[in-house]
Amino acid sequence: MARKAQVRVDLMNVSLDGYAAGDHITLDEPIGGAGELFGNFDGRVIAGVQNADAPISADRVFSSVWGQGVGVEIMGRGKFGPQQGEWPDDGWRGWWEDEPPFQTPVIVLTHHEREPITFDNGTVFHFVDASPAKALELALDLAEGGDVRIGGGPSTVNQFLRDDLVDFMHLSINPIVLGGGVSLWSGLGGIHTRFEIESVPTSTGLIHQFWNRNWDKES
């Protein structure tokens, strides 16, 4: 029997108080002032790019599954760029310039649709105005049997969790308190009861959490 495609969240960085991004995205601060979330990661994947010189550590091993088996990513508009409203004619093609790491179709959720942007490495950004369920339907069609990664930011992941559409999450809990920003957990009281959760601490102080949907409890 063919493996069922999963809807997953890979390697999302979260503070101890539940924030996964700052609240002001700019060209200079693509994570909205929450860069501390990435300061403790030894050899992690940043947007799919491995640090080849990093030691082979637990953090690096856990991060290495990013992208494996993924056929499509869904992201919010803020992950693609800092612009708001109608798209300006500024030539913007994403934070990654000419080498986006996805190498798959990418659905960018936006209220302002536009023509797709195609790259030589197989990445194609599709700009779609759709609900999470409709976006997922399109993504599963484009993925051709591969998994669908909900790539962020936290507001987008929150929407898919709220609509009960996520099968698996890998969270990297960083031992810092941000005190504000965009919360991953807003309005999601009791979400943990839908999942089996495994927590693994590493020597860098990170806690990797693996959330697998508990289908047995729902049957």
Disulfide bonds with the S-S distance in Angstrom:
none
